[in-house]
């Protein structure tokens, strides 16, 4: 029986570890081909090899840093250069910092905003118009219920 994702490709960010690996596996089980991205090239390759073999799909690892402004555009270019298409976008890459603002590391704080928010908007901006035009596809944004709560020491997250 044909699987629901056959003939489609899911791009999963933050797919070298954690929740991203499990989400990638969910899509692979449904027959989606995968594009996996994160900074750790070796870990990405391992996930891609394992999921491709286990679920009879194609998995393409593309390493890169999405917290660098323009990181999303660089990734989209690398995807297009490989002749790949994105039918489903999973914006999962992200991290959280908790602690007092006073004495916090500015680069780390701004990096969190750039990865959790800016890169998500950048990638969605690239892929959303085609999904709408085709009336097919989707974007899954992975976030935390903590972002809806005015908790102490996590204001920026
Ligand atoms: N774990 C939780 O309890 C929890 C709860 C609520 C929400 N979340 C959210 O769920 C998502 C995944 O969390 P997780 O717990 O699975 O985190 P994780 O285990 O730390 O994995 C994060 C993933 O993001 C990638 N990543 C980190 N910085 C990156 C960068 N600059 N550019 C590209 N990729 C980057 C990491 O790979 P590299 O290091 O190789 O780049 C890794 O693949 C995050 O958005 C997080 O905020 C998690």
Backbone and ligand atoms as CSV (ligand in chain L), in Angstrom:
chain,resi,resn,atom,element,x,y,z
A,1,UNK,N,N,0.845,-1.195,0.000
A,1,UNK,CA,C,0.000,0.000,0.000
A,1,UNK,C,C,0.888,1.255,0.000
A,2,UNK,N,N,0.511,2.265,-0.806
A,2,UNK,CA,C,1.324,3.484,-0.870
A,2,UNK,C,C,1.252,4.218,0.469
A,3,UNK,N,N,2.396,4.761,0.877
A,3,UNK,CA,C,2.427,5.532,2.123
A,3,UNK,C,C,2.037,6.979,1.825
A,4,UNK,N,N,1.486,7.671,2.832
A,4,UNK,CA,C,0.907,9.005,2.583
A,4,UNK,C,C,1.928,10.029,2.072
A,5,UNK,N,N,3.205,9.835,2.449
A,5,UNK,CA,C,4.201,10.847,2.080
A,5,UNK,C,C,4.966,10.534,0.813
A,6,UNK,N,N,4.650,9.430,0.165
A,6,UNK,CA,C,5.458,9.040,-0.994
A,6,UNK,C,C,5.412,10.092,-2.087
A,7,UNK,N,N,6.597,10.390,-2.653
A,7,UNK,CA,C,6.683,11.409,-3.689
A,7,UNK,C,C,6.844,12.807,-3.112
A,8,UNK,N,N,6.862,12.924,-1.782
A,8,UNK,CA,C,7.021,14.239,-1.156
A,8,UNK,C,C,8.286,14.266,-0.298
A,9,UNK,N,N,8.736,15.495,-0.033
A,9,UNK,CA,C,9.966,15.656,0.744
A,9,UNK,C,C,9.726,16.583,1.926
A,10,UNK,N,N,10.205,16.143,3.100
A,10,UNK,CA,C,10.116,16.978,4.304
A,10,UNK,C,C,11.507,17.491,4.670
A,11,UNK,N,N,11.600,18.787,4.882
A,11,UNK,CA,C,12.836,19.398,5.377
A,11,UNK,C,C,12.715,19.525,6.894
A,12,UNK,N,N,13.643,18.907,7.624
A,12,UNK,CA,C,13.604,18.964,9.089
A,12,UNK,C,C,14.851,19.683,9.587
A,13,UNK,N,N,14.658,20.802,10.282
A,13,UNK,CA,C,15.807,21.516,10.848
A,13,UNK,C,C,16.074,20.976,12.254
A,14,UNK,N,N,17.335,21.032,12.646
A,14,UNK,CA,C,17.697,20.493,13.960
A,14,UNK,C,C,17.530,18.987,13.979
A,15,UNK,N,N,17.984,18.333,12.906
A,15,UNK,CA,C,17.719,16.893,12.749
A,15,UNK,C,C,18.929,16.034,13.098
A,16,UNK,N,N,19.902,16.604,13.800
A,16,UNK,CA,C,21.077,15.798,14.173
A,16,UNK,C,C,20.911,15.184,15.553
A,17,UNK,N,N,19.934,15.684,16.333
A,17,UNK,CA,C,19.775,15.206,17.712
A,17,UNK,C,C,18.369,15.540,18.197
A,18,UNK,N,N,17.972,14.882,19.272
A,18,UNK,CA,C,16.743,15.263,19.988
A,18,UNK,C,C,15.463,15.062,19.200
A,19,UNK,N,N,14.534,15.993,19.421
A,19,UNK,CA,C,13.185,15.890,18.856
A,19,UNK,C,C,13.217,15.830,17.327
A,20,UNK,N,N,14.156,16.553,16.717
A,20,UNK,CA,C,14.252,16.596,15.250
A,20,UNK,C,C,14.479,15.220,14.646
A,21,UNK,N,N,15.276,14.392,15.315
A,21,UNK,CA,C,15.533,13.038,14.806
A,21,UNK,C,C,14.236,12.233,14.837
A,22,UNK,N,N,13.496,12.362,15.936
A,22,UNK,CA,C,12.238,11.599,16.056
A,22,UNK,C,C,11.192,12.092,15.053
A,23,UNK,N,N,11.134,13.407,14.860
A,23,UNK,CA,C,10.188,13.929,13.864
A,23,UNK,C,C,10.565,13.434,12.473
A,24,UNK,N,N,11.867,13.466,12.168
A,24,UNK,CA,C,12.329,12.983,10.858
A,24,UNK,C,C,11.905,11.526,10.675
A,25,UNK,N,N,12.017,10.751,11.735
A,25,UNK,CA,C,11.649,9.330,11.628
A,25,UNK,C,C,10.140,9.172,11.394
A,26,UNK,N,N,9.335,10.025,12.020
A,26,UNK,CA,C,7.875,9.962,11.785
A,26,UNK,C,C,7.579,10.179,10.299
A,27,UNK,N,N,8.228,11.192,9.718
A,27,UNK,CA,C,7.981,11.468,8.292
A,27,UNK,C,C,8.516,10.329,7.423
A,28,UNK,N,N,9.675,9.784,7.786
A,28,UNK,CA,C,10.257,8.679,7.013
A,28,UNK,C,C,9.333,7.461,7.031
A,29,UNK,N,N,8.760,7.190,8.187
A,29,UNK,CA,C,7.827,6.043,8.302
A,29,UNK,C,C,6.654,6.209,7.353
A,30,UNK,N,N,6.235,7.471,7.157
A,30,UNK,CA,C,5.104,7.736,6.261
A,30,UNK,C,C,5.536,7.809,4.799
A,31,UNK,N,N,6.825,7.572,4.535
A,31,UNK,CA,C,7.290,7.497,3.152
A,31,UNK,C,C,7.854,8.788,2.582
A,32,UNK,N,N,7.918,9.834,3.390
A,32,UNK,CA,C,8.506,11.093,2.905
A,32,UNK,C,C,10.010,10.921,2.707
A,33,UNK,N,N,10.563,11.464,1.631
A,33,UNK,CA,C,12.004,11.656,1.551
A,33,UNK,C,C,12.344,12.796,2.503
A,34,UNK,N,N,13.614,12.838,2.910
A,34,UNK,CA,C,14.005,13.816,3.932
A,34,UNK,C,C,15.163,14.688,3.472
A,35,UNK,N,N,15.131,15.931,3.883
A,35,UNK,CA,C,16.318,16.790,3.859
A,35,UNK,C,C,16.557,17.135,5.330
A,36,UNK,N,N,17.733,16.800,5.808
A,36,UNK,CA,C,18.030,16.972,7.235
A,36,UNK,C,C,19.109,18.031,7.396
A,37,UNK,N,N,18.870,18.967,8.304
A,37,UNK,CA,C,19.892,19.991,8.503
A,37,UNK,C,C,20.150,20.275,9.984
A,38,UNK,N,N,21.384,20.654,10.257
A,38,UNK,CA,C,21.888,21.052,11.581
A,38,UNK,C,C,23.367,21.384,11.333
A,39,UNK,N,N,24.102,21.713,12.388
A,39,UNK,CA,C,25.518,22.039,12.160
A,39,UNK,C,C,26.416,20.802,12.116
A,40,UNK,N,N,26.053,19.751,12.851
A,40,UNK,CA,C,26.951,18.593,13.007
A,40,UNK,C,C,26.832,17.630,11.824
A,41,UNK,N,N,27.812,17.723,10.933
A,41,UNK,CA,C,27.743,16.973,9.676
A,41,UNK,C,C,27.720,15.451,9.914
A,42,UNK,N,N,28.602,14.978,10.811
A,42,UNK,CA,C,28.711,13.539,11.056
A,42,UNK,C,C,27.419,12.959,11.610
A,43,UNK,N,N,26.851,13.647,12.583
A,43,UNK,CA,C,25.608,13.164,13.202
A,43,UNK,C,C,24.468,13.165,12.186
A,44,UNK,N,N,24.420,14.197,11.368
A,44,UNK,CA,C,23.372,14.277,10.340
A,44,UNK,C,C,23.469,13.115,9.374
A,45,UNK,N,N,24.718,12.830,8.953
A,45,UNK,CA,C,24.948,11.736,8.006
A,45,UNK,C,C,24.481,10.403,8.596
A,46,UNK,N,N,24.786,10.221,9.888
A,46,UNK,CA,C,24.372,8.971,10.554
A,46,UNK,C,C,22.851,8.827,10.576
A,47,UNK,N,N,22.172,9.912,10.921
A,47,UNK,CA,C,20.698,9.874,10.970
A,47,UNK,C,C,20.154,9.589,9.571
A,48,UNK,N,N,20.723,10.271,8.572
A,48,UNK,CA,C,20.240,10.101,7.194
A,48,UNK,C,C,20.431,8.659,6.728
A,49,UNK,N,N,21.584,8.088,6.990
A,49,UNK,CA,C,21.865,6.715,6.548
A,49,UNK,C,C,20.918,5.734,7.231
A,50,UNK,N,N,20.746,5.917,8.541
A,50,UNK,CA,C,19.888,5.008,9.300
A,50,UNK,C,C,18.428,5.070,8.827
A,51,UNK,N,N,17.901,6.292,8.683
A,51,UNK,CA,C,16.481,6.417,8.323
A,51,UNK,C,C,16.213,5.983,6.885
A,52,UNK,N,N,17.181,6.268,5.994
A,52,UNK,CA,C,17.003,5.862,4.595
A,52,UNK,C,C,16.919,4.345,4.500
A,53,UNK,N,N,17.794,3.654,5.243
A,53,UNK,CA,C,17.813,2.189,5.175
A,53,UNK,C,C,16.576,1.597,5.857
A,54,UNK,N,N,16.199,2.166,6.996
A,54,UNK,CA,C,15.088,1.587,7.760
A,54,UNK,C,C,13.736,1.793,7.086
A,55,UNK,N,N,13.583,2.885,6.342
A,55,UNK,CA,C,12.247,3.225,5.846
A,55,UNK,C,C,12.161,3.329,4.316
A,56,UNK,N,N,13.208,2.910,3.628
A,56,UNK,CA,C,13.223,2.891,2.149
A,56,UNK,C,C,12.836,4.260,1.573
A,57,UNK,N,N,13.562,5.265,2.038
A,57,UNK,CA,C,13.348,6.635,1.538
A,57,UNK,C,C,14.716,7.200,1.166
A,58,UNK,N,N,14.700,8.396,0.536
A,58,UNK,CA,C,15.952,9.114,0.277
A,58,UNK,C,C,16.125,10.150,1.373
A,59,UNK,N,N,17.324,10.226,1.953
A,59,UNK,CA,C,17.568,11.236,2.996
A,59,UNK,C,C,18.844,11.985,2.653
A,60,UNK,N,N,18.741,13.297,2.565
A,60,UNK,CA,C,19.874,14.131,2.169
A,60,UNK,C,C,20.285,15.020,3.342
A,61,UNK,N,N,21.487,14.825,3.881
A,61,UNK,CA,C,21.956,15.719,4.944
A,61,UNK,C,C,22.617,16.964,4.339
A,62,UNK,N,N,22.285,18.125,4.858
A,62,UNK,CA,C,22.950,19.364,4.424
A,62,UNK,C,C,23.318,20.133,5.697
A,63,UNK,N,N,24.606,20.187,6.002
A,63,UNK,CA,C,25.041,20.834,7.243
A,63,UNK,C,C,25.085,22.350,7.079
A,64,UNK,N,N,24.719,23.066,8.135
A,64,UNK,CA,C,24.790,24.529,8.080
A,64,UNK,C,C,24.341,25.133,9.393
A,65,UNK,N,N,24.672,26.391,9.580
A,65,UNK,CA,C,24.311,27.118,10.801
A,65,UNK,C,C,23.154,28.066,10.501
A,66,UNK,N,N,21.983,27.751,11.041
A,66,UNK,CA,C,20.796,28.569,10.754
A,66,UNK,C,C,20.733,29.824,11.610
A,67,UNK,N,N,21.614,29.938,12.605
A,67,UNK,CA,C,21.557,31.142,13.446
A,67,UNK,C,C,22.309,32.307,12.819
A,68,UNK,N,N,23.041,32.032,11.738
A,68,UNK,CA,C,23.724,33.112,11.021
A,68,UNK,C,C,22.696,33.809,10.133
A,69,UNK,N,N,22.571,35.153,10.226
A,69,UNK,CA,C,21.620,35.823,9.332
A,69,UNK,C,C,21.884,35.415,7.879
A,70,UNK,N,N,20.861,35.030,7.178
A,70,UNK,CA,C,21.022,34.525,5.806
A,70,UNK,C,C,21.228,33.018,5.760
A,71,UNK,N,N,21.285,32.378,6.930
A,71,UNK,CA,C,21.492,30.922,6.975
A,71,UNK,C,C,20.363,30.162,6.279
A,72,UNK,N,N,19.147,30.675,6.398
A,72,UNK,CA,C,17.999,30.031,5.757
A,72,UNK,C,C,18.107,30.113,4.245
A,73,UNK,N,N,18.521,31.282,3.748
A,73,UNK,CA,C,18.666,31.463,2.296
A,73,UNK,C,C,19.786,30.573,1.761
A,74,UNK,N,N,20.870,30.461,2.536
A,74,UNK,CA,C,21.980,29.596,2.123
A,74,UNK,C,C,21.513,28.148,2.020
A,75,UNK,N,N,20.723,27.732,3.003
A,75,UNK,CA,C,20.202,26.363,2.988
A,75,UNK,C,C,19.273,26.165,1.784
A,76,UNK,N,N,18.383,27.112,1.560
A,76,UNK,CA,C,17.435,26.996,0.440
A,76,UNK,C,C,18.187,26.901,-0.890
A,77,UNK,N,N,19.290,27.649,-0.991
A,77,UNK,CA,C,20.100,27.616,-2.228
A,77,UNK,C,C,20.726,26.229,-2.398
A,78,UNK,N,N,21.270,25.689,-1.300
A,78,UNK,CA,C,21.901,24.364,-1.355
A,78,UNK,C,C,20.870,23.295,-1.732
A,79,UNK,N,N,19.648,23.461,-1.245
A,79,UNK,CA,C,18.575,22.503,-1.571
A,79,UNK,C,C,18.233,22.590,-3.060
A,80,UNK,N,N,18.082,23.827,-3.547
A,80,UNK,CA,C,17.734,24.022,-4.963
A,80,UNK,C,C,18.847,23.504,-5.873
A,81,UNK,N,N,20.094,23.731,-5.474
A,81,UNK,CA,C,21.221,23.271,-6.297
A,81,UNK,C,C,21.254,21.750,-6.430
A,82,UNK,N,N,20.705,21.062,-5.447
A,82,UNK,CA,C,20.648,19.581,-5.516
A,82,UNK,C,C,19.407,19.110,-6.266
A,83,UNK,N,N,18.624,20.056,-6.770
A,83,UNK,CA,C,17.414,19.692,-7.514
A,83,UNK,C,C,16.319,19.148,-6.619
A,84,UNK,N,N,16.366,19.511,-5.327
A,84,UNK,CA,C,15.364,18.990,-4.394
A,84,UNK,C,C,14.248,20.018,-4.178
A,85,UNK,N,N,13.111,19.536,-3.727
A,85,UNK,CA,C,11.924,20.353,-3.508
A,85,UNK,C,C,11.501,20.152,-2.055
A,86,UNK,N,N,10.868,21.138,-1.477
A,86,UNK,CA,C,10.399,20.974,-0.090
A,86,UNK,C,C,8.870,21.022,-0.079
A,87,UNK,N,N,8.248,19.910,0.313
A,87,UNK,CA,C,6.788,19.865,0.396
A,87,UNK,C,C,6.304,20.168,1.801
A,88,UNK,N,N,7.101,19.749,2.795
A,88,UNK,CA,C,6.753,19.996,4.197
A,88,UNK,C,C,7.983,20.550,4.907
A,89,UNK,N,N,7.773,21.620,5.648
A,89,UNK,CA,C,8.875,22.265,6.372
A,89,UNK,C,C,8.678,22.069,7.867
A,90,UNK,N,N,9.684,21.503,8.519
A,90,UNK,CA,C,9.614,21.311,9.971
A,90,UNK,C,C,10.658,22.218,10.623
A,91,UNK,N,N,10.188,23.328,11.180
A,91,UNK,CA,C,11.071,24.285,11.848
A,91,UNK,C,C,11.257,23.822,13.290
A,92,UNK,N,N,12.297,23.041,13.499
A,92,UNK,CA,C,12.495,22.447,14.823
A,92,UNK,C,C,13.756,22.955,15.522
A,93,UNK,N,N,14.779,23.344,14.768
A,93,UNK,CA,C,16.049,23.756,15.389
A,93,UNK,C,C,15.801,24.896,16.367
A,94,UNK,N,N,16.367,24.779,17.536
A,94,UNK,CA,C,16.185,25.843,18.513
A,94,UNK,C,C,16.844,25.480,19.819
A,95,UNK,N,N,17.024,26.477,20.663
A,95,UNK,CA,C,17.519,26.205,22.014
A,95,UNK,C,C,16.981,27.251,22.972
A,96,UNK,N,N,17.068,26.926,24.250
A,96,UNK,CA,C,16.556,27.840,25.264
A,96,UNK,C,C,17.607,28.136,26.307
A,97,UNK,N,N,17.666,29.395,26.680
A,97,UNK,CA,C,18.590,29.785,27.748
A,97,UNK,C,C,17.751,30.326,28.903
A,98,UNK,N,N,18.055,29.863,30.099
A,98,UNK,CA,C,17.396,30.407,31.281
A,98,UNK,C,C,18.453,31.043,32.172
A,99,UNK,N,N,18.093,32.134,32.794
A,99,UNK,CA,C,19.043,32.778,33.706
A,99,UNK,C,C,18.820,34.271,33.765
A,100,UNK,N,N,19.523,34.899,34.671
A,100,UNK,CA,C,19.378,36.343,34.844
A,100,UNK,C,C,19.873,37.082,33.603
A,101,UNK,N,N,19.174,38.156,33.260
A,101,UNK,CA,C,19.602,38.964,32.107
A,101,UNK,C,C,20.958,39.603,32.409
A,102,UNK,N,N,21.091,40.069,33.635
A,102,UNK,CA,C,22.354,40.695,34.043
A,102,UNK,C,C,23.470,39.651,33.965
A,103,UNK,N,N,24.485,39.944,33.207
A,103,UNK,CA,C,25.606,39.013,33.093
A,103,UNK,C,C,25.411,37.951,32.027
A,104,UNK,N,N,24.262,38.004,31.317
A,104,UNK,CA,C,24.040,36.976,30.285
A,104,UNK,C,C,24.925,37.263,29.069
A,105,UNK,N,N,25.147,36.219,28.293
A,105,UNK,CA,C,26.016,36.321,27.120
A,105,UNK,C,C,25.204,36.845,25.932
A,106,UNK,N,N,25.561,38.026,25.429
A,106,UNK,CA,C,24.769,38.674,24.376
A,106,UNK,C,C,24.742,37.826,23.101
A,107,UNK,N,N,25.890,37.253,22.735
A,107,UNK,CA,C,25.946,36.456,21.501
A,107,UNK,C,C,25.004,35.255,21.596
A,108,UNK,N,N,25.001,34.634,22.775
A,108,UNK,CA,C,24.136,33.464,22.975
A,108,UNK,C,C,22.652,33.864,22.929
A,109,UNK,N,N,22.343,35.006,23.551
A,109,UNK,CA,C,20.944,35.467,23.574
A,109,UNK,C,C,20.471,35.831,22.170
A,110,UNK,N,N,21.314,36.573,21.434
A,110,UNK,CA,C,20.911,36.968,20.082
A,110,UNK,C,C,20.877,35.752,19.159
A,111,UNK,N,N,21.782,34.810,19.390
A,111,UNK,CA,C,21.792,33.573,18.599
A,111,UNK,C,C,20.500,32.800,18.784
A,112,UNK,N,N,19.976,32.819,20.008
A,112,UNK,CA,C,18.712,32.126,20.299
A,112,UNK,C,C,17.554,32.777,19.526
A,113,UNK,N,N,17.537,34.093,19.502
A,113,UNK,CA,C,16.489,34.795,18.741
A,113,UNK,C,C,16.638,34.486,17.250
A,114,UNK,N,N,17.894,34.526,16.781
A,114,UNK,CA,C,18.141,34.293,15.350
A,114,UNK,C,C,17.738,32.879,14.933
A,115,UNK,N,N,18.031,31.905,15.777
A,115,UNK,CA,C,17.709,30.514,15.416
A,115,UNK,C,C,16.220,30.212,15.623
A,116,UNK,N,N,15.714,30.531,16.817
A,116,UNK,CA,C,14.339,30.136,17.153
A,116,UNK,C,C,13.301,30.920,16.341
A,117,UNK,N,N,13.608,32.161,16.030
A,117,UNK,CA,C,12.596,33.026,15.402
A,117,UNK,C,C,12.950,33.425,13.962
A,118,UNK,N,N,14.116,34.088,13.808
A,118,UNK,CA,C,14.428,34.644,12.496
A,118,UNK,C,C,14.559,33.559,11.426
A,119,UNK,N,N,15.291,32.480,11.742
A,119,UNK,CA,C,15.501,31.420,10.743
A,119,UNK,C,C,14.175,30.766,10.363
A,120,UNK,N,N,13.293,30.628,11.339
A,120,UNK,CA,C,11.965,30.033,11.090
A,120,UNK,C,C,11.179,30.890,10.090
A,121,UNK,N,N,11.216,32.210,10.303
A,121,UNK,CA,C,10.486,33.119,9.403
A,121,UNK,C,C,11.128,33.084,8.017
A,122,UNK,N,N,12.459,33.080,8.009
A,122,UNK,CA,C,13.185,33.108,6.734
A,122,UNK,C,C,12.842,31.867,5.890
A,123,UNK,N,N,12.901,30.702,6.501
A,123,UNK,CA,C,12.641,29.466,5.743
A,123,UNK,C,C,11.180,29.374,5.322
A,124,UNK,N,N,10.285,29.765,6.227
A,124,UNK,CA,C,8.865,29.689,5.889
A,124,UNK,C,C,8.555,30.632,4.726
A,125,UNK,N,N,9.234,31.781,4.726
A,125,UNK,CA,C,9.041,32.752,3.644
A,125,UNK,C,C,9.462,32.172,2.300
A,126,UNK,N,N,10.485,31.325,2.317
A,126,UNK,CA,C,10.946,30.704,1.061
A,126,UNK,C,C,9.930,29.678,0.565
A,127,UNK,N,N,9.412,28.831,1.473
A,127,UNK,CA,C,8.663,27.656,1.013
A,127,UNK,C,C,7.139,27.801,1.051
A,128,UNK,N,N,6.635,28.743,1.835
A,128,UNK,CA,C,5.188,28.879,2.005
A,128,UNK,C,C,4.451,29.236,0.705
A,129,UNK,N,N,4.949,30.172,-0.112
A,129,UNK,CA,C,4.182,30.574,-1.298
A,129,UNK,C,C,3.867,29.400,-2.234
A,130,UNK,N,N,4.834,28.512,-2.421
A,130,UNK,CA,C,4.596,27.371,-3.314
A,130,UNK,C,C,3.564,26.400,-2.704
A,131,UNK,N,N,3.641,26.251,-1.380
A,131,UNK,CA,C,2.671,25.365,-0.719
A,131,UNK,C,C,1.249,25.925,-0.893
A,132,UNK,N,N,1.124,27.237,-0.717
A,132,UNK,CA,C,-0.188,27.871,-0.865
A,132,UNK,C,C,-0.685,27.739,-2.301
A,133,UNK,N,N,0.224,28.033,-3.246
A,133,UNK,CA,C,-0.161,27.980,-4.663
A,133,UNK,C,C,-0.613,26.572,-5.037
A,134,UNK,N,N,0.058,25.565,-4.487
A,134,UNK,CA,C,-0.283,24.168,-4.803
A,134,UNK,C,C,-1.416,23.637,-3.931
A,135,UNK,N,N,-1.807,24.435,-2.932
A,135,UNK,CA,C,-2.798,23.989,-1.945
A,135,UNK,C,C,-2.411,22.628,-1.367
A,136,UNK,N,N,-1.112,22.519,-1.086
A,136,UNK,CA,C,-0.598,21.245,-0.593
A,136,UNK,C,C,0.693,21.510,0.165
A,137,UNK,N,N,0.920,20.776,1.253
A,137,UNK,CA,C,2.153,20.931,2.013
A,137,UNK,C,C,1.840,21.436,3.403
A,138,UNK,N,N,2.858,21.910,4.104
A,138,UNK,CA,C,2.619,22.423,5.439
A,138,UNK,C,C,3.903,22.786,6.147
A,139,UNK,N,N,3.748,23.598,7.181
A,139,UNK,CA,C,4.891,23.968,8.015
A,139,UNK,C,C,4.555,23.602,9.454
A,140,UNK,N,N,5.475,22.890,10.086
A,140,UNK,CA,C,5.302,22.496,11.484
A,140,UNK,C,C,6.356,23.238,12.303
A,141,UNK,N,N,5.901,24.124,13.178
A,141,UNK,CA,C,6.824,24.899,14.003
A,141,UNK,C,C,6.893,24.285,15.395
A,142,UNK,N,N,8.082,23.845,15.769
A,142,UNK,CA,C,8.253,23.231,17.089
A,142,UNK,C,C,8.665,24.315,18.073
A,143,UNK,N,N,7.864,24.486,19.106
A,143,UNK,CA,C,8.166,25.505,20.117
A,143,UNK,C,C,7.874,24.914,21.485
A,144,UNK,N,N,7.802,25.767,22.468
A,144,UNK,CA,C,7.573,25.274,23.821
A,144,UNK,C,C,6.402,26.008,24.453
A,145,UNK,N,N,5.655,25.296,25.293
A,145,UNK,CA,C,4.585,25.972,26.033
A,145,UNK,C,C,5.184,27.059,26.931
A,146,UNK,N,N,6.488,26.917,27.235
A,146,UNK,CA,C,7.156,27.935,28.065
A,146,UNK,C,C,7.133,29.302,27.383
A,147,UNK,N,N,7.055,29.302,26.038
A,147,UNK,CA,C,7.071,30.584,25.331
A,147,UNK,C,C,5.750,31.342,25.500
A,148,UNK,N,N,4.719,30.665,26.001
A,148,UNK,CA,C,3.424,31.331,26.215
A,148,UNK,C,C,3.268,31.816,27.655
A,149,UNK,N,N,4.274,31.539,28.467
A,149,UNK,CA,C,4.151,31.877,29.881
A,149,UNK,C,C,5.166,32.955,30.271
A,150,UNK,N,N,4.723,33.933,31.054
A,150,UNK,CA,C,5.661,34.974,31.472
A,150,UNK,C,C,6.519,34.502,32.640
A,151,UNK,N,N,7.325,33.479,32.391
A,151,UNK,CA,C,8.108,32.895,33.482
A,151,UNK,C,C,9.347,33.709,33.796
A,152,UNK,N,N,9.798,33.658,35.031
A,152,UNK,CA,C,11.018,34.376,35.390
A,152,UNK,C,C,12.248,33.724,34.758
A,153,UNK,N,N,13.220,34.526,34.386
A,153,UNK,CA,C,14.528,34.088,33.884
A,153,UNK,C,C,14.497,33.490,32.470
A,154,UNK,N,N,13.332,33.535,31.814
A,154,UNK,CA,C,13.277,33.035,30.434
A,154,UNK,C,C,12.558,34.035,29.524
A,155,UNK,N,N,12.693,35.310,29.830
A,155,UNK,CA,C,11.935,36.334,29.093
A,155,UNK,C,C,12.269,36.303,27.600
A,156,UNK,N,N,13.520,36.144,27.250
A,156,UNK,CA,C,13.901,36.207,25.829
A,156,UNK,C,C,13.439,34.952,25.107
A,157,UNK,N,N,13.534,33.802,25.737
A,157,UNK,CA,C,13.058,32.557,25.132
A,157,UNK,C,C,11.580,32.656,24.840
L,1,LIG,N1,N,13.532,19.311,24.910
L,1,LIG,C1,C,12.512,19.944,25.442
L,1,LIG,O1,O,12.106,19.713,26.591
L,1,LIG,C2,C,11.775,20.979,24.635
L,1,LIG,C3,C,10.609,21.499,25.173
L,1,LIG,C4,C,9.910,22.422,24.453
L,1,LIG,C5,C,10.365,22.832,23.210
L,1,LIG,N2,N,11.518,22.350,22.711
L,1,LIG,C6,C,11.942,22.838,21.401
L,1,LIG,O2,O,12.070,21.727,20.556
L,1,LIG,C7,C,13.090,21.965,19.595
L,1,LIG,C8,C,14.089,20.820,19.646
L,1,LIG,O3,O,14.569,20.696,20.966
L,1,LIG,P1,P,15.489,19.496,21.435
L,1,LIG,O4,O,15.260,19.302,22.876
L,1,LIG,O5,O,15.323,18.336,20.514
L,1,LIG,O6,O,16.925,20.171,21.258
L,1,LIG,P2,P,18.358,19.493,21.041
L,1,LIG,O7,O,18.352,18.070,21.454
L,1,LIG,O8,O,19.328,20.428,21.686
L,1,LIG,O9,O,18.530,19.556,19.467
L,1,LIG,C9,C,18.568,20.790,18.827
L,1,LIG,C10,C,18.810,20.578,17.354
L,1,LIG,O10,O,18.973,21.871,16.752
L,1,LIG,C11,C,20.230,21.918,16.079
L,1,LIG,N3,N,20.813,23.243,16.141
L,1,LIG,C12,C,21.228,23.919,17.254
L,1,LIG,N4,N,21.771,25.090,16.910
L,1,LIG,C13,C,21.697,25.162,15.544
L,1,LIG,C14,C,22.100,26.118,14.595
L,1,LIG,N5,N,22.722,27.248,14.976
L,1,LIG,N6,N,21.862,25.885,13.271
L,1,LIG,C15,C,21.239,24.737,12.880
L,1,LIG,N7,N,20.853,23.791,13.746
L,1,LIG,C16,C,21.076,23.991,15.060
L,1,LIG,C17,C,21.094,20.892,16.828
L,1,LIG,O11,O,22.131,20.382,16.011
L,1,LIG,P3,P,23.627,20.938,15.930
L,1,LIG,O12,O,24.075,21.200,17.336
L,1,LIG,O13,O,24.322,19.841,15.234
L,1,LIG,O14,O,23.549,22.181,15.098
L,1,LIG,C18,C,20.072,19.798,17.084
L,1,LIG,O15,O,19.923,19.006,15.929
L,1,LIG,C19,C,13.708,23.322,19.955
L,1,LIG,O16,O,13.161,24.307,19.125
L,1,LIG,C20,C,13.304,23.528,21.402
L,1,LIG,O17,O,13.213,24.881,21.747
L,1,LIG,C21,C,12.215,21.431,23.398
